[in-house]
Amino acid sequence: MSGPPGTGKTTLAHELARILGCPAVVRDEIKQGMVLAIPEYEPSLGDWLNHRTLGAFFGVLRVLLEAGSTVIAEAAFQDRVWSPHLEPLTGLAQIRIIRCTAPAAVIGDRIIQRAKQDVHRTAHADHTLIRAIEAGQRPFDSFVPISLDAPTVTVDTSVSYQPSLMEVAAFISSPGCTSPSGGPPEAAPAG
C-alpha cells in the first residue's frame, strides 16, 4: 500500500486486512510505538527514528512472509528509499502494489484534520506539512511512486474507493492477478 501522506493508505490497509483476514503492518504505527518509549522525541521530516523504524518494518514483514502469511504492508513506499528494501522480499511473496491517490485539496484537508484530531500522531511531522500547505505549497506533489516490477493498481480514495474494496481484495488474492477493471494489471513505470 503506497502513496503520499493523506491519501488514505492506513485506512485502506486496515480495511483490506479485515476483509482478507490477514495482518496489516503499518510503518507509521510501528514508529508511533517506538515514539512512546522516547519521552523527549520531537518529530521532524527525515528524523533519526525513521531509519530505526525502517529496519523494524521490514523485519516484521520478513518474519510474516517467511511464516507463509499474506500481509498488507503500508508505508509511503517512495521509490529511492523503499525499492531496495522491497526487492529482497520478491522471493518470499507475490507482491502487489496498491497506489492510493486523491485530489490535492482532499489530501491537504485530510492532513490538517488528522493533525488536529489524532492524539496518536506524535511520530509525525504533520506541523511541517501543515505549514507548507498553508503557504500554498503541496509537498505531497513531490512523491515518487515505487517502480518495482509488480502488478499495480491505483485506488482513488477521494469519497469512496475506486475500484471498490472488494475489487482491490480480489486483485490482491488473484493468482493470475488481473486489475480490478478485468484487464491486465497496470505496468509499474520504469524507474
C-alpha positions in Angstrom: 0.0 0.0 0.0 1.7 3.2 -1.1 1.0 6.9 -1.8 1.7 10.3 -0.4 0.6 11.5 3.0 -3.2 12.0 3.3 -4.2 9.6 0.6 -5.9 7.1 2.9 -3.3 4.4 2.9 -3.7 3.3 6.5 -7.4 3.2 6.5 -7.5 1.2 3.3 -4.7 -1.1 4.6 -6.8 -1.9 7.7 -10.0 -2.4 5.7 -8.3 -4.8 3.3 -6.6 -6.7 6.1 -10.0 -7.2 7.8 -11.6 -8.4 4.5 -8.7 -10.8 3.8 -8.2 -11.9 7.3 -4.5 -11.1 7.4 -2.3 -8.7 9.4 -1.7 -5.1 8.3 1.8 -3.9 9.0 1.8 -0.2 9.1 5.1 1.7 9.2 3.7 4.7 11.0 2.1 2.6 13.7 5.5 0.9 14.3 7.1 4.3 14.6 4.4 5.6 16.9 5.0 2.6 19.2 8.7 3.5 19.3 8.0 7.1 20.0 6.0 6.2 23.1 9.3 4.8 24.6 11.2 8.1 23.9 9.5 10.9 26.0 11.8 13.6 24.6 11.2 12.7 21.0 10.5 15.7 18.6 9.2 14.8 15.1 10.9 16.2 12.1 11.0 15.3 8.4 13.7 12.7 7.9 14.4 12.3 11.7 16.7 9.6 13.1 13.9 7.4 14.2 12.8 6.8 10.6 15.9 4.7 10.0 15.2 2.5 13.0 11.6 2.2 12.0 12.6 1.1 8.5 14.5 -1.9 9.9 11.7 -2.9 12.3 9.1 -2.6 9.5 11.0 -4.8 7.1 12.0 -7.2 9.8 8.3 -7.8 10.7 7.4 -8.2 7.0 10.2 -10.8 6.6 9.1 -12.8 9.6 5.5 -12.9 8.5 6.3 -13.8 4.9 8.8 -16.5 5.9 6.0 -17.9 8.0 3.8 -18.1 4.9 1.4 -15.3 5.9 -0.4 -13.0 3.5 0.3 -9.4 4.7 -0.8 -5.9 3.9 2.3 -3.7 4.2 1.5 0.1 4.3 4.1 2.9 4.0 4.7 5.7 1.6 7.0 3.5 -0.5 8.7 6.2 -2.4 11.0 4.6 -4.9 14.5 5.5 -3.9 14.1 4.6 -0.2 11.8 1.6 -0.4 12.7 -0.3 -3.6 16.0 -1.6 -2.2 14.2 -3.0 0.8 11.2 -4.5 -1.1 13.2 -6.2 -3.8 14.7 -8.8 -1.5 11.2 -9.8 -0.4 10.1 -10.7 -4.0 11.5 -14.2 -3.4 9.2 -14.6 -0.4 5.9 -13.1 -1.8 3.9 -12.3 -4.8 4.0 -8.6 -4.3 1.0 -6.5 -5.4 1.3 -2.7 -5.4 -1.7 -0.6 -4.5 -1.2 3.1 -5.0 -3.6 5.4 -3.1 -4.4 8.8 -4.7 -6.8 11.7 -4.1 -7.0 15.3 -5.3 -4.6 17.8 -3.7 -7.4 19.6 -1.9 -8.6 16.4 -0.3 -5.1 15.4 0.7 -4.4 18.9 2.3 -7.7 18.8 4.2 -7.0 15.3 5.5 -3.5 16.2 6.7 -4.9 19.2 8.6 -7.8 17.4 10.1 -5.8 14.3 11.3 -3.2 16.5 12.9 -5.9 18.3 14.8 -7.9 15.3 15.9 -5.5 12.4 16.3 -3.5 12.3 19.6 -1.6 9.3 18.4 0.3 11.2 15.7 3.3 12.3 17.8 5.6 10.3 15.4 4.7 12.5 12.5 6.0 15.9 11.4 2.4 17.0 10.5 3.1 20.5 11.6 5.8 20.8 8.9 3.3 19.6 6.3 0.6 21.9 7.5 2.9 25.0 7.3 3.8 24.1 3.8 0.1 23.6 2.8 -0.8 26.9 4.5 2.0 28.6 2.5 0.4 27.4 -0.7 2.9 24.6 -1.3 2.0 21.0 -1.9 4.8 18.8 -0.6 2.9 15.7 -1.5 3.3 16.6 -5.2 7.0 15.5 -5.0 6.0 11.9 -4.2 7.8 9.4 -6.5 5.9 6.1 -6.7 7.7 2.9 -6.3 8.8 1.4 -9.6 9.1 -2.3 -8.6 8.1 -4.6 -11.4 4.9 -6.0 -9.8 1.2 -5.9 -10.7 -0.1 -2.4 -9.7 -3.5 -0.8 -9.3 -4.3 2.8 -8.4 -7.1 3.4 -5.9 -8.8 6.8 -5.7 -9.8 7.3 -2.1 -11.5 10.7 -2.5 -15.0 9.8 -1.4 -15.2 6.0 -1.5 -12.8 3.6 -3.1 -12.5 3.4 -6.9 -12.0 0.5 -7.6 -14.1 -0.9 -4.7 -12.7 -2.6 -1.6 -13.9 -6.0 -2.9 -12.3 -5.4 -6.3 -9.0 -4.5 -4.7 -9.2 -7.5 -2.4 -9.7 -9.7 -5.4 -6.7 -8.1 -7.1 -4.6 -8.9 -4.1 -5.8 -12.5 -3.9 -5.8 -13.3 -7.6 -3.1 -15.8 -8.6 -3.2 -14.6 -12.2 -3.5 -11.0 -10.9 -5.8 -9.1 -13.2 -6.6 -5.5 -12.5 -10.0 -4.6 -10.9 -11.1 -3.4 -14.4 -10.8 -7.0 -15.6 -7.8 -6.3 -17.9 -4.1 -6.8 -17.3 -2.7 -5.0 -14.3 -1.1 -1.6 -14.7 2.6 -1.8 -15.6 4.8 -0.2 -13.0 6.6 2.7 -14.6 10.3 2.2 -15.4 12.5 3.7 -12.7 
